[in-house]
């Protein structure tokens, strides 16, 4: 399915100018939260389907509130739901949303095949679609809104190298889900940095299905055993996988001695970075990503072109997808405060119990 190829850089109307609707009033509970606006003409209704609550806490703790705030600020009717890791449920949610008058649909696909089918069906019903965070290979979304995911991997690779130093070292890769195109890009970015560093030897690499943290622990245990425990660093693709590796290292008395990477700057990830058991994480502002999605959704709802940063190649058919790719930030013990200062996490959530002193030493809170 060919994508829309127009790449027109047209300054977006300010969010407040894009629509005439007034402020929204929320209804519904978490996991199935619809916002509605009262009064004024509305340019359309935006549906967003988040993937799950297991692969990362980010979707419900960061993305949902940021999306709600962005749509409320713009006075846009919205419906945000979570597919709970079930592709069939995502399909059903999409059908219901379109039946309820959604004119723009954004999805975080659980896999490209189911995502492409959802987008094709929506398109046939005149509903514009957006890939949020994850590119749907072979899909038909009008736009792709995410972070530069290859850059995420590059930051992870460089972060691990900074923690390992120049000594010879054995490294293990715990990659993200094989059904997530982002995971492919994360790994490509990390390898592009680490492979030329010939003092490092890859002694194990495996993708973790569905980013499942329990499977990650089992997989890492197997890789650790296969390497006879001679593992000096772990390139873990997000904080959940990093936490799983750290739990196995703890069992072997190696936590804090073997640097581990992560991503998403979750509360747990930041705590592990402060404790020294995790070498680094990558911060991707949900407010920025949600705000970018809201702007594109509103432009589409208004029948306008959205401002993009360029295009992304869909590796399945080499089509170019108009994209808005944001810049990720590497977070180490030295700049955990940047996440707090940016509102990405709250000090009162991170600096609890034994972490209170670590936060104080880091100048946080
Ligand atoms: C990726 C996402 C990351 C990571 C992972 C787990 O697609 O870009 O933030 O957390 O999913 O959900």
Boltz pocket constraint, residues with backbone or C-beta under 6 A from the ligand:
constraints:
  - pocket:
      binder: B
      contacts: [[A, 55], [A, 56], [A, 58], [A, 133], [A, 134], [A, 176], [A, 180], [A, 182], [A, 183], [A, 211], [A, 237], [A, 238], [A, 263], [A, 264]]
      max_distance: 6.0
